[in-house]
Amino acid sequence: MKEKLKDYHEALLKDLSELIQIPTLYDEASVTDTMPYGEKVHRGYLWMKEKALKDGFEVMEYDGQALAIRIPGSAAEERIDVACHIDVVEPGTGWRDDPFSGFIQDGRLYGRGTQDMKGTLLLNYYALKFIKEQHLPYKKELRVVIGCDEERTMNDMKYYVQKAGEPAFAYTPDGKFPFSLGEKGALMWALEGPVETCISELDGGVQCNVISPSANALIDDIGQLEAYKAYLVKAGYDGSVREEAGKVRLSVTGKAAHASRPADGINATVRLLEVIARVSADSLADKLYHCFSDAYGRGAGLDCDIEPMGKLTINLGVLKIKDKALTAEVDCRYPYGMSSEILTEKLESTLKPLMVDKRYDDRPTLADCHSPYLKVLLDTYRELRHEPFAEPVISAGVSYSKVFANCVAFGPSAEGDVVLADQANENIEISKLLELFEIYATALVRLANLE
């Protein structure tokens, strides 16, 4: 199989570069009934639809929410879905080049979505194409399903499951190998309320589930201009201070990463709050800094470490202050054994009198470790990667596996890999594409013929 897969490598690489060049970002301004997530995401949706039709696949559309691709005439009593998403997070700052260029350099293809998850979307699409064109046998229907709003709400895939029904089994190539046996719960809180503060304006972060890569504020404390400059130098923080219209303009740069991996990033908004709290002794900045400075929730009284899922994480993803009014978005990943209701009560107590609104809550999930489908995934990975002792993992991320009754995240990263999803200069190593291609194609064939 591996030698035949090589024939698809060049076309796969070309398509991935082309798809990366479509900035499939949610755009509220262009939302319509036929483009429920805006024009940019819909462009990517149409690109996949047109490619699938050109390649001879049957396409099923679900009102702009999701697109399902299958081999013509393959409908069967049992169905295997590969759940992918075409939307991406905002690129943020720190890129060496255009984040939607799809350029190749030093054996890597760069761009937002190369890892999360246009790369694995196309790898699984090409796996289905390989099965079709090589006339490989299958007893179950195989579908590559493409959603449009995984990064925000996952309402797209919920709509698909409602309309298409549950498959016998599904995987989403949006996690780690050999597969994610379970995922932590995911909470999103919205904060708002009037505030008394020396902060005239503040704008921090790009998205709730992304560690804030940059933040800036306008501060009514011009007398502390030099003190602000000195604190940045003393703390060793990347940023700048200048006078602007008789006020202090403070900017801080951090490092973007996924909210579930706090060790991979630096929260610029939290650092900015620290500087304001220390220099201007601002009570609001001090309260927010104390609450969110520890990514494991100690400042908010939320910290917990429960096996098998481990520690809770918390991320102040977005913070805005203007005209003495605050709005914010906070991401939290919590383990089995902890209640989202209790967590919300604790955060409300810590942040009084701000209003805390629980906007999103996906409970922790654990798959059946005795499932024959999971045995196929585990055996395939162990065999092809020559890792006979590889064991399933627990994920702090949130994937489409939460939407389906019988679904896990299956790759593409493995222990020791550099994960750059949602970070600046996201890229994928071209030499690894063939290896991943073989894993996904082999797994799909075996799942489709499982008795």
VOKENU-275153 format. One record per residue (C-alpha): chain; residue in one letter; residue number from 1; y, x, z. Coordinates in steps of 0.001 Angstrom, whole numbers, plus 500000, padded with zeros to 6 digits. Each point is the difference from the previous one (the first is absolute). Layout:
BEGIN
 chain resn resi     py     px     pz
     A    a  NUM      Y      X      Z
...
***
This chain:
BEGIN
 chain resn resi     py     px     pz
     A    m    1 500000 500000 500000
     A    k    2 502464 502741 500924
     A    e    3 500054 501534 496505
     A    k    4 500759 496626 498394
     A    l    5 502753 499339 502532
     A    k    6 501820 503118 498797
     A    d    7 500694 498250 496692
     A    y    8 502324 497605 501856
     A    h    9 501942 502599 501956
     A    e   10 502842 500630 497535
     A    a   11 500670 496305 499392
     A    l   12 499905 499285 503739
     A    l   13 502564 502703 500678
     A    k   14 502302 498714 497249
     A    d   15 499799 496429 501275
     A    l   16 500670 501049 503582
     A    s   17 503114 501913 498981
     A    e   18 501217 496970 498034
     A    l   19 499320 497558 502832
     A    i   20 501780 502242 502529
     A    q   21 503115 499770 497828
     A    i   22 500244 496264 500719
     A    p   23 501850 499683 503364
     A    t   24 497921 497119 501355
     A    l   25 502260 499257 502975
     A    y   26 500581 496588 501522
     A    d   27 503326 498658 498694
     A    e   28 501209 496843 501690
     A    a   29 502882 499568 497572
     A    s   30 497662 499450 497029
     A    v   31 497380 497797 501706
     A    t   32 498999 496903 497997
     A    d   33 497058 497597 500000
     A    t   34 498234 502141 497397
     A    m   35 501107 503311 501577
     A    p   36 499514 499306 503738
     A    y   37 500719 503624 500948
     A    g   38 502683 500760 497450
     A    e   39 500330 501513 496571
     A    k   40 499017 503582 500885
     A    v   41 496595 499127 501462
     A    h   42 499426 497517 497181
     A    r   43 500494 502753 497415
     A    g   44 497074 501871 501512
     A    y   45 497972 496779 500125
     A    l   46 500625 499403 496284
     A    w   47 499163 503621 499174
     A    m   48 496574 499618 501622
     A    k   49 499438 496600 498391
     A    e   50 500798 501275 496507
     A    k   51 497847 503095 500471
     A    a   52 497025 497951 501195
     A    l   53 500249 497602 497060
     A    k   54 500314 502904 497556
     A    d   55 496893 501600 501541
     A    g   56 497995 496811 499469
     A    f   57 499897 498672 503554
     A    e   58 500293 496421 501157
     A    v   59 503153 499426 502052
     A    m   60 500550 497329 502650
     A    e   61 503529 499390 501262
     A    y   62 500991 498540 503335
     A    d   63 503607 498850 499578
     A    g   64 501475 503487 499997
     A    q   65 498486 500735 503404
     A    a   66 496918 501851 498802
     A    l   67 498129 500955 496863
     A    a   68 496203 500137 499778
     A    i   69 498235 502024 497302
     A    r   70 496311 499656 499157
     A    i   71 497539 500747 497217
     A    p   72 499762 496994 497627
     A    g   73 496933 497873 500657
     A    s   74 499311 501655 503351
     A    a   75 500508 496945 502218
     A    a   76 497163 499792 502522
     A    e   77 499115 498220 503197
     A    e   78 501004 503032 502087
     A    r   79 503195 501978 499514
     A    i   80 501211 503476 500984
     A    d   81 503788 500452 500137
     A    v   82 501960 503247 499998
     A    a   83 503322 499041 501576
     A    c   84 502910 502156 498844
     A    h   85 503780 499702 500106
     A    i   86 502640 500976 497500
     A    d   87 503074 499820 502241
     A    v   88 501352 503109 501706
     A    v   89 502399 500787 502845
     A    e   90 503551 501212 499431
     A    p   91 500070 503686 499030
     A    g   92 502437 501011 502741
     A    t   93 501594 503446 499995
     A    g   94 498833 503593 499649
     A    w   95 498479 499906 496512
     A    r   96 500303 503120 497863
     A    d   97 500025 497862 496854
     A    d   98 500139 496365 498936
     A    p   99 497379 498174 502131
     A    f  100 499087 497859 496990
     A    s  101 499702 502764 497418
     A    g  102 496218 500355 500057
     A    f  103 500368 503683 499113
     A    i  104 497237 502591 500221
     A    q  105 500496 503401 501591
     A    d  106 497596 502613 501384
     A    g  107 496988 497752 499544
     A    r  108 501524 497004 501761
     A    l  109 501441 496719 498788
     A    y  110 503101 498977 501971
     A    g  111 501567 496640 500727
     A    r  112 500166 497090 502395
     A    g  113 496643 498237 499908
     A    t  114 497822 502918 498895
     A    q  115 498107 499773 503315
     A    d  116 500991 496496 501123
     A    m  117 498560 498645 497876
     A    k  118 500464 500078 496247
     A    g  119 497688 502992 499787
     A    t  120 497010 498217 501513
     A    l  121 500897 496748 498257
     A    l  122 499565 501715 496636
     A    l  123 496949 501955 501148
     A    n  124 498241 496734 500803
     A    y  125 501287 498336 496851
     A    y  126 498564 502885 497997
     A    a  127 496747 499745 501966
     A    l  128 499736 496378 498837
     A    k  129 500917 501081 496463
     A    f  130 497281 502665 500133
     A    i  131 497396 497426 501097
     A    k  132 501027 497684 497170
     A    e  133 500122 502593 497243
     A    q  134 496813 501795 501051
     A    h  135 498187 496642 500284
     A    l  136 498797 500781 503513
     A    p  137 498006 497224 501701
     A    y  138 501454 497723 502682
     A    k  139 498632 496934 501765
     A    k  140 503182 499032 501795
     A    e  141 503424 499287 498580
     A    l  142 502409 502914 500402
     A    r  143 503742 499486 500249
     A    v  144 502942 502328 500364
     A    v  145 502633 497862 501708
     A    i  146 503632 501118 499969
     A    g  147 502436 498617 502550
     A    c  148 503778 500273 500006
     A    d  149 501178 499972 503629
     A    e  150 497636 502027 502168
     A    e  151 502765 502186 501378
     A    r  152 501872 497040 501526
     A    t  153 498033 496821 500749
     A    m  154 496602 499995 498219
     A    n  155 500708 496343 499183
     A    d  156 499078 500875 496418
     A    m  157 496359 500728 500813
     A    k  158 499806 497134 502470
     A    y  159 501032 497735 497123
     A    y  160 497349 501565 497760
     A    v  161 497211 499454 502542
     A    q  162 501159 496425 500526
     A    k  163 499756 499310 496256
     A    a  164 497033 502187 499003
     A    g  165 497905 499688 503157
     A    e  166 498404 502764 502021
     A    p  167 497910 502633 498181
     A    a  168 496608 501060 501350
     A    f  169 501606 503352 500761
     A    a  170 503212 501857 499278
     A    y  171 501465 503423 500525
     A    t  172 503529 501270 499648
     A    p  173 500508 503649 498949
     A    d  174 502854 500325 502460
     A    g  175 498721 501945 502998
     A    k  176 497572 502776 500843
     A    f  177 496481 501049 499097
     A    p  178 497244 499313 500668
     A    f  179 501594 496628 500890
     A    s  180 502117 498428 502719
     A    l  181 497736 498012 502273
     A    g  182 502981 498389 501681
     A    e  183 503780 499810 500005
     A    k  184 502467 499719 502836
     A    g  185 502080 496875 500321
     A    a  186 503373 500019 498248
     A    l  187 503112 498459 501512
     A    m  188 503487 499721 498551
     A    w  189 502880 498983 502249
     A    a  190 503521 499099 498909
     A    l  191 502774 500715 502500
     A    e  192 503464 498502 499952
     A    g  193 502942 499205 502208
     A    p  194 503629 500770 500860
     A    v  195 500582 503438 501519
     A    e  196 502671 501905 501890
     A    t  197 500069 503557 498709
     A    c  198 502196 502825 498736
     A    i  199 498039 499817 496736
     A    s  200 502212 498382 497371
     A    e  201 497330 500137 497291
     A    l  202 496429 501281 499828
     A    d  203 497504 500037 497154
     A    g  204 496570 501525 500606
     A    g  205 496622 499907 498274
     A    v  206 498613 498552 496793
     A    q  207 497092 497755 500982
     A    c  208 498288 498690 503126
     A    n  209 496723 501869 499460
     A    v  210 501623 503296 498995
     A    i  211 501276 502610 502460
     A    s  212 503756 500134 499443
     A    p  213 500899 502949 497737
     A    s  214 503788 499682 500435
     A    a  215 502614 498295 502144
     A    n  216 503770 500037 500272
     A    a  217 502569 498450 502289
     A    l  218 503750 499582 500360
     A    i  219 500947 500511 503647
     A    d  220 503209 499001 501819
     A    d  221 500236 503255 501958
     A    i  222 502060 502470 497969
     A    g  223 500756 501992 503133
     A    q  224 496361 501153 500030
     A    l  225 499947 501294 496422
     A    e  226 499392 503613 500995
     A    a  227 497475 498952 502653
     A    y  228 498002 498186 497315
     A    k  229 499988 503094 497819
     A    a  230 498886 502142 502927
     A    y  231 497184 497643 500991
     A    l  232 498527 499977 496470
     A    v  233 499950 503804 500012
     A    k  234 498547 500223 503507
     A    a  235 497272 497444 499259
     A    g  236 499194 501626 496661
     A    y  237 500214 496685 498177
     A    d  238 500655 499785 496265
     A    g  239 503225 498053 499574
     A    s  240 503759 500055 499695
     A    v  241 503125 498931 501874
     A    r  242 503460 499345 498570
     A    e  243 503125 498011 500638
     A    e  244 500372 496768 498066
     A    a  245 502932 497597 500394
     A    g  246 500666 501170 503541
     A    k  247 496336 499680 501021
     A    v  248 496904 502201 500106
     A    r  249 497588 499787 497060
     A    l  250 496589 501187 501199
     A    s  251 497088 500430 497581
     A    v  252 496478 501112 500924
     A    t  253 497081 500814 497702
     A    g  254 496363 499595 501046
     A    k  255 496711 499882 498165
     A    a  256 498404 496871 498573
     A    a  257 496358 499198 500682
     A    h  258 497920 496902 500524
     A    a  259 500766 498306 503307
     A    s  260 496347 500189 501041
     A    r  261 500128 503830 499851
     A    p  262 502936 500985 502254
     A    a  263 498927 503641 500148
     A    d  264 500635 500290 496249
     A    g  265 503669 498983 500146
     A    i  266 503330 500420 501790
     A    n  267 501937 496831 500796
     A    a  268 503621 500670 499031
     A    t  269 501239 496764 501592
     A    v  270 498516 500896 503382
     A    r  271 501578 503458 499828
     A    l  272 503360 498484 499097
     A    l  273 499782 497642 502997
     A    e  274 499200 502962 502227
     A    v  275 503103 501883 498849
     A    i  276 502280 496987 500551
     A    a  277 498477 499283 503413
     A    r  278 500409 503586 501164
     A    v  279 503473 500684 498606
     A    s  280 501757 496650 500427
     A    a  281 497875 498681 502909
     A    d  282 499637 496744 498072
     A    s  283 497783 497563 501943
     A    l  284 498609 498247 496890
     A    a  285 499051 503270 498303
     A    d  286 498425 501177 503251
     A    k  287 497936 496818 500376
     A    l  288 498752 500102 496395
     A    y  289 499266 503718 500175
     A    h  290 498045 499602 503231
     A    c  291 498019 497108 498508
     A    f  292 499055 501663 496704
     A    s  293 500099 503760 500622
     A    d  294 496284 500119 500808
     A    a  295 497950 498947 496971
     A    y  296 497152 498919 502290
     A    g  297 502028 497374 501832
     A    r  298 500572 501574 503418
     A    g  299 503754 499307 499984
     A    a  300 499377 496333 499291
     A    g  301 497134 499681 502479
     A    l  302 497560 499310 497158
     A    d  303 497873 503154 500147
     A    c  304 496237 499528 500004
     A    d  305 496961 501963 498844
     A    i  306 496897 497844 499539
     A    e  307 496739 501107 498377
     A    p  308 498883 499894 497265
     A    m  309 503450 499586 498440
     A    g  310 502088 502292 502150
     A    k  311 503743 500036 500589
     A    l  312 502609 497391 499175
     A    t  313 502892 501193 497801
     A    i  314 503524 498620 499646
     A    n  315 502684 500722 497376
     A    l  316 503662 499016 499793
     A    g  317 499923 499637 496238
     A    v  318 503377 498420 499240
     A    l  319 503143 499754 502142
     A    k  320 503379 498622 498969
     A    i  321 503140 499441 502048
     A    k  322 503207 498507 498653
     A    d  323 502793 497914 501500
     A    k  324 498412 500237 503467
     A    a  325 496752 498424 498730
     A    l  326 496579 501696 499885
     A    t  327 496968 499369 497802
     A    a  328 496828 502079 499968
     A    e  329 496363 500062 498876
     A    v  330 497287 501558 502148
     A    d  331 496423 500827 498997
     A    c  332 497149 500163 502538
     A    r  333 496280 500816 499567
     A    y  334 497833 498957 502938
     A    p  335 496301 500317 500898
     A    y  336 497336 497490 500938
     A    g  337 500401 498977 503607
     A    m  338 503758 499530 499783
     A    s  339 501758 496686 499344
     A    s  340 502978 499689 497652
     A    e  341 501405 497323 502316
     A    i  342 500020 502404 502956
     A    l  343 501572 502735 497855
     A    t  344 502748 497645 498862
     A    e  345 500773 498947 503587
     A    k  346 500272 503639 501082
     A    l  347 502329 500902 497129
     A    e  348 502185 496967 500735
     A    s  349 500273 501110 503612
     A    t  350 500940 503552 499016
     A    l  351 502635 498979 497444
     A    k  352 501706 497086 501760
     A    p  353 502294 498327 498998
     A    l  354 499048 500735 496376
     A    m  355 497852 497347 498357
     A    v  356 496497 501182 499033
     A    d  357 498301 497964 497281
     A    k  358 496340 500625 499129
     A    r  359 500140 499718 496199
     A    y  360 496549 501297 499096
     A    d  361 496730 500474 501847
     A    d  362 496690 501058 498496
     A    r  363 497397 500339 502754
     A    p  364 497676 503012 500262
     A    t  365 496868 499805 497847
     A    l  366 496521 501517 500215
     A    a  367 497403 499801 497235
     A    d  368 496263 499475 500476
     A    c  369 498619 503529 500109
     A    h  370 496553 498686 498959
     A    s  371 501232 498516 496697
     A    p  372 497912 501103 496974
     A    y  373 503218 500217 497985
     A    l  374 501399 502552 502451
     A    k  375 496766 501972 499783
     A    v  376 500570 500276 496246
     A    l  377 503513 501371 500537
     A    l  378 498892 502433 502673
     A    d  379 496982 501254 498058
     A    t  380 502039 500407 496814
     A    y  381 502693 502020 501710
     A    r  382 497563 502186 501927
     A    e  383 497985 500733 496863
     A    l  384 502839 500732 497583
     A    r  385 502165 501946 502440
     A    h  386 497009 501834 501496
     A    e  387 500994 498904 503514
     A    p  388 496764 498623 501500
     A    f  389 501508 499504 503456
     A    a  390 503252 498257 499024
     A    e  391 500659 496981 502217
     A    p  392 502262 496934 499647
     A    v  393 503489 500186 501481
     A    i  394 502461 497704 501777
     A    s  395 503288 499573 498147
     A    a  396 503507 499499 501341
     A    g  397 501137 498809 496598
     A    v  398 500087 496455 498709
     A    s  399 498221 499204 496765
     A    y  400 498737 496996 498079
     A    s  401 496799 500283 502027
     A    k  402 501729 497773 502567
     A    v  403 500268 497193 497440
     A    f  404 496326 499740 499032
     A    a  405 497123 498898 502226
     A    n  406 497791 502908 498872
     A    c  407 502063 502980 498895
     A    v  408 500666 503629 500967
     A    a  409 502306 502778 498840
     A    f  410 498035 502531 497924
     A    g  411 501819 503291 499315
     A    p  412 501770 501741 498400
     A    s  413 500873 502525 502711
     A    a  414 497502 501958 502053
     A    e  415 500172 502066 503164
     A    g  416 502328 502938 499447
     A    d  417 501807 498561 496976
     A    v  418 503796 500098 499903
     A    v  419 501120 496361 500001
     A    l  420 503444 499532 498449
     A    a  421 499994 496231 499601
     A    d  422 503490 498604 500727
     A    q  423 501407 503531 500302
     A    a  424 502308 502016 497769
     A    n  425 498347 501862 497108
     A    e  426 496886 497809 500118
     A    n  427 497455 501377 497552
     A    i  428 496349 500086 499065
     A    e  429 497932 503061 499159
     A    i  430 498785 499627 496416
     A    s  431 496831 502012 500590
     A    k  432 498854 497402 502559
     A    l  433 500302 497045 497634
     A    l  434 496605 500568 498376
     A    e  435 498284 500301 503376
     A    l  436 501576 496719 501185
     A    f  437 499200 498362 496663
     A    e  438 496309 500828 500445
     A    i  439 499935 498638 503562
     A    y  440 501594 496687 499058
     A    a  441 498011 499487 496805
     A    t  442 496714 500798 501766
     A    a  443 500807 497745 502945
     A    l  444 500928 497079 497746
     A    v  445 496778 500258 497999
     A    r  446 497919 500146 503175
     A    l  447 501832 497095 501623
     A    a  448 499624 497914 496860
     A    n  449 496215 500514 500020
     A    l  450 499365 499709 503736
     A    e  451 497091 497624 500631
***
